[in-house]
Amino acid sequence: MNINHLRYFQEVCKYNNITKASEAVHVSQPSITAAIKELENELGYQLFNRVNNRISLTDDGSSFLSKAKDFINSYDNFHRESLDIGNKTHVVLKVGIPPVLGTFMFKKFFPAFEQLHPNIRLQMFEIGTISGLKRLNEGGLDFLLGAMDDTVYPQCDSRLIFRTQFGLAVGEGSTLAKEPFASKEMIYHQPFIIFPNGSYHYTAITEHFKEHPLNIIMEASQISTIRYIVENNFAVTITYQESFDASSKIVHIPLEDPINANVSVLWRKNAYVSNAMKAFITYTSSLEDHQQSKVESFWD
């Protein structure tokens, strides 16, 4: 039994499919199958039921999965602690960030971080907040930068980066462009473009309009697509003021009934926080005052 076999087993459980698990860890399907068989032989019991090329956990397999997750988490903490002892020269931190945040946070914040900490490399993954939480708690990310309301995620520790509100974004030629505030009644019948389901953005906005369902004509993960559609008055959207640069022909209008969001950095609870992770948390936390002043100037 080795740590890689346990990781393969965990991936197979995640997807309930050996082929998908092999693609996720970039290991051949026969190697995954052999690792699972080796685990079962060593343990003396069956981990999976196999019926018509489909697999599902046995009761023993489910109990073993719980222990495997605990062990993998402990091993990862041990690995990070061990690296800190030797003050390893180069460290990689895996950071998830939703597309709508990445458009303005990456270029403004992260190059400066790597200048301050040249021994720490940030590996970025574009992922929605809700999907990112799942990957974070599975150990696939060290951090998640996410927008959320006052909901508490007990499986995560977090620190606030800044507080903000969503606003309505419309093209300069829109009939709404000169409105001081945007009400739900003014918005819900408009053609609407939104970030995909699985993002905090989607959940917060659709929940806000549950009594007046939006006329969603498109879900798009690329900010460039959303910008083109809004600029050309094909649809409106709700997002952060910072989502579009000053050169865009887009007007931002405060919502009459605000949607609040806390942009925070999250990491797994009970995970060992390495020196590199501490540096990243400290850096992101230092951005709060700077970013908050920009947000307040928009809404005043």
Rosetta blueprint (number, residue, H / E / L):
1 M L
2 N L
3 I H
4 N H
5 H H
6 L H
7 R H
8 Y H
9 F H
10 Q H
11 E H
12 V H
13 C H
14 K H
15 Y H
16 N L
17 N L
18 I H
19 T H
20 K H
21 A H
22 S H
23 E H
24 A H
25 V H
26 H L
27 V L
28 S L
29 Q H
30 P H
31 S H
32 I H
33 T H
34 A H
35 A H
36 I H
37 K H
38 E H
39 L H
40 E H
41 N H
42 E H
43 L H
44 G L
45 Y L
46 Q L
47 L L
48 F E
49 N E
50 R E
51 V E
52 N L
53 N L
54 R E
55 I E
56 S E
57 L E
58 T L
59 D H
60 D H
61 G H
62 S H
63 S H
64 F H
65 L H
66 S H
67 K H
68 A H
69 K H
70 D H
71 F H
72 I H
73 N H
74 S H
75 Y H
76 D H
77 N H
78 F H
79 H H
80 R H
81 E H
82 S H
83 L H
84 D H
85 I H
86 G L
87 N L
88 K L
89 T L
90 H L
91 V E
92 V E
93 L E
94 K E
95 V E
96 G E
97 I E
98 P L
99 P H
100 V H
101 L H
102 G H
103 T H
104 F H
105 M H
106 F H
107 K H
108 K H
109 F H
110 F H
111 P H
112 A H
113 F H
114 E H
115 Q H
116 L H
117 H L
118 P L
119 N L
120 I E
121 R E
122 L E
123 Q E
124 M E
125 F E
126 E E
127 I L
128 G L
129 T H
130 I H
131 S H
132 G H
133 L H
134 K H
135 R H
136 L H
137 N H
138 E L
139 G L
140 G L
141 L L
142 D L
143 F E
144 L E
145 L E
146 G E
147 A E
148 M E
149 D L
150 D L
151 T L
152 V L
153 Y L
154 P L
155 Q L
156 C E
157 D E
158 S E
159 R E
160 L E
161 I E
162 F E
163 R E
164 T E
165 Q E
166 F L
167 G E
168 L E
169 A E
170 V E
171 G E
172 E L
173 G L
174 S L
175 T L
176 L L
177 A L
178 K L
179 E L
180 P L
181 F L
182 A E
183 S L
184 K H
185 E H
186 M H
187 I H
188 Y L
189 H L
190 Q L
191 P E
192 F E
193 I E
194 I E
195 F L
196 P L
197 N L
198 G L
199 S L
200 Y H
201 H H
202 Y H
203 T H
204 A H
205 I H
206 T H
207 E H
208 H H
209 F L
210 K L
211 E L
212 H L
213 P L
214 L L
215 N E
216 I E
217 I E
218 M E
219 E E
220 A L
221 S L
222 Q L
223 I H
224 S H
225 T H
226 I H
227 R H
228 Y H
229 I H
230 V H
231 E H
232 N L
233 N L
234 F L
235 A L
236 V E
237 T E
238 I E
239 T E
240 Y L
241 Q H
242 E H
243 S H
244 F L
245 D L
246 A L
247 S L
248 S L
249 K L
250 I E
251 V E
252 H E
253 I E
254 P E
255 L E
256 E L
257 D L
258 P L
259 I L
260 N E
261 A E
262 N E
263 V E
264 S E
265 V E
266 L E
267 W E
268 R E
269 K L
270 N L
271 A L
272 Y L
273 V L
274 S L
275 N H
276 A H
277 M H
278 K H
279 A H
280 F H
281 I H
282 T H
283 Y H
284 T H
285 S H
286 S L
287 L L
288 E H
289 D H
290 H H
291 Q H
292 Q H
293 S H
294 K H
295 V H
296 E H
297 S H
298 F H
299 W H
300 D L
